[in-house]
Amino acid sequence: MNHLSLPLAGKRALVTGAARGIGAAIALKLAEDGADVAITYEKSAEKAETLAAEIRDLGRNAVAIRADAASPEASIAAVERTAADLGGLDILVNNAGVLIAGSFPDQSLEEMDLQLNVNVRGVFVTTQAALKHIPNGGRIVTIGSNAGLAVPFAGIAVYAATKSAMESFTRGLARELGPRAITVNLVRPGPIDTDMNPADGPLASSILPSLSIARYGKTREVAEAVAFLAGPGAAYVTGSGILVDGGISA
């Protein structure tokens, strides 16, 4: 396919928490659609560099940036480096997230803080920094969760609360950025086969009976939804969200 015919040709994207899993699939899909891509990672340096090499093999620019999503300073620095290395920023995908499952009375303050700092404050800080660079007509996509709408099982109360916060944040920011034609949307994955929640993991037996499509989702299926919202066909979609959850929320 001619590079100029790709839907994201000439665009610059940042995907946070993208060394593996859903984030890696998103970064690769955006690159396949023509975007230059920066990714952040915290610990998986080798996987991040391997992914960056894959993106470069597609003929795109790529940069892997070590950044702890719980650190405001690191998040801001990652945005600034993205804009410097890629020559700008058009698309932000807030993917970095953490889930600590367990009984709420037993969760420590440190566990609660980590989920709040990564899943909520990290999105706020990164988005605010990115908006200094994103031009009119840009895209912001946040990875939420089906649990942000309804909590299908016990043990994820704090995580669900952080993802619920993204629902209001998305709608509020969409109102603010509408005059600039910057769209702000969510993708809400359900059970996706990742290291965080593997298809053969301890939660699977309780999750599978609740699905309409009786399998875990694939990371690529989430990436396809993100790519649509990041692309030109979604210019009139904002303050909204797409469920990619196999019907668990039906």
N, C-alpha and C positions, 0 to 999 in steps of 0.2 A: 504494500500500500504506500502511495506517495505520502511523504512526511506531512506535506501541507494539507492533505485531506483528513488527517487525524483530528478528532474533535478537540483535543487539548494541545494541539501544536502551538508552541511558543509560550505556553503557560509554565509558571513556576509554582511548585507545591511543596508544602511541609507536612509530613505525617509524623505525629509524635508516637513514641513507643512502638516502633515499627521494625524491630530486628527480627521478629518472628510472629507467627499466628496471624490474626486478623490484620494487624498493621502492615506486616510484610506483604500480604496479599493485596492490600489497598495500594501500597506504594508501587508494586509491580504493575497493577492494572492501570494506574494513572500514567505510568511510563509507557505502557503499551499504547495508550491513547494519545501519546505525544508529549506529555509534560516532562520537564526536568524536575527531579525530586530530591528533597532533603529528608532524611529520616533521623529521628533521635532514638537513643537507646541508653540503658543504664549499665547493664552488666554484660550483655551478649555481644561483645565487640566483634568476635569472629563472624558471627551470623550477620551482623550489620554490614560488615565489609563485604561479605559474600553477596548480600543482596545489592549493595551499591554497585558491585562489579556486574551483576546481572542487568541492572538498569543501564549501565554504560554500554553493555553489549547490544542493547537495543538502539544505541546511537544517541542516548540522552545524557545530560549532565546529572551527576549524582554526588551527594555528600552525606556521610554518616557522622553524626554529632553525638558525643557522649553528653547526656544531660539527665539529671535526676528530676523527674516530673514533679516531685514534692518540693523542689527548691525553686522559689521565685527567681532568684538570680540566674540559675542555670537555664530556666525556661526562657527568660528574656534574652540571654546571651545566645541561645540556640536560634531564636527568631532573627536576631541581628546577623548572625553568621550566615543563615540561610539567605537573607536578602543580599548580603555582600557576595557570597559565593555564586549564587544563581542569577544575580543581577536584578533582583526584585522578588515579589511574592504575590501570587494571584489566588492561590487556593490553600486554605488551612484545614487540615483534618485533625481534630482533637481525638486521638485514639488512645493515648496512654491511660491506663486504668488499672485498678487493683481491687480484687475481691478477697475478703477474709470471711469465710463462712464460719458460723458457730452460734451458739446460744447467746442472745443479747446480754443477759445478766452476767455472762462469763467473759465478754469481750473487754479487753484492757483499753485504757485510755490511749495507749500507743497505737493499738490496732484501729481504733476509731479515728484518731488523728491522721493516720496514714491514708485511710480511705477518703477522708475529707480533703486532705491536702493534695492528693493526686487527682481524684475524680471531680472535685469542685474547684478548689482554689487554683489548681494547676491549669484548668481550662480557662478560668477567668484571666489569669495572668498572661497566659500564652496568647489568648485572643486579643487582649488589650494591646499587647506588644505588636502583634501581627497587623492590627488595624492602622498602625503608623505607616505601613507599607502597602497594604492591599488597596488597589485602585478601585474606582467605580466599576461596578459589574463583576467584582470578585465573588469568591465563594467561601463560606465557612460551613463545614460539616462536622458535627460532633457524634461520636459513637456513644449512644445511650444504651438502653437495655429495655427489653420487654418488661423487666421488673420495675422500671420507672413508671409504668402505667398500672400494673397489678402484680402482686407478689404471689407467684404460683406455689411456693413451698416455704417452709420455715427455715430459719437459720441465716437469712441474708437481709435482715432488717436495716442495718446501717448502709450496706451496699445499695439496697433499693432506694433508700432515702437520698443518697448522693446522685443516683441516676434520675430520680424524680426532680431534683433541683435543675437538671439539664433541660427538662421540659419547659419550665418557666423561663429559664435563661434564654433558651432558643427563641421563644415567642417574643420576649421583651426586646431582645437584640434585633430581631427581624423588624420590629416596629421602628427602632432607632435608625437602622441602616437602609431601610427601604428607599429613602430619597437618593441614596447613592447607588441603588440597584445592586447592592451586595446582598446575596441571599444567605440565609442562616437556617440550617435544617439539621435534623437528627436522622441517624440510622439506628434502629433498635434491634440488635441481634437477640435471638433467643438462645437455645442450646446449640452452640457451635463447637465443633471438635477442635479444641485447642489444648495447650498445656494447662491452662487455667481450669478447664472443665472438659476433660477428655471423654470421648464417646464410650470408653470402657472404664470410666472412673467410678468412684463411690456414689455419685449423685445420679448416675444414668438410670438405674433401675426405678427410681422414683419419678424421673422426668419423662421417660419414654411413653408411659401410658397417657400422659397429658397432651401429647403431640397429635395433630391431625395427620401430618406426614411423619410416619413412624421411624424417624432417623434423626441423628444430629445433623445440623447444617455444616456446610463447607465454608472455609474462610473466603473462597473465591465468590461465593454467593453474596456475602456481605460486601465484598469489594465492588461487585457489579452495581449494587445500589448506590454506593458512594460515588462511583464514576458517573452514574446518571445525574446525581445532584450537583456534581462538580462541572458538568458539561453544559453546552449551549442549549440543549433541549429542556433544561430545568430553570430557565431564566425567570419564569413566572411562578416558581414554587419556592415559598419562603415561610418561615414560622411553622413548618410542618415536619413530618417524619414518616419514615418507612419502616414497617415491621418486617424483619427477616427472621421469623421465629417458628416456622413449620406449623403454624396454626395454634401454638400453645396459648395464645391470647384470644382465640376465636370464641 
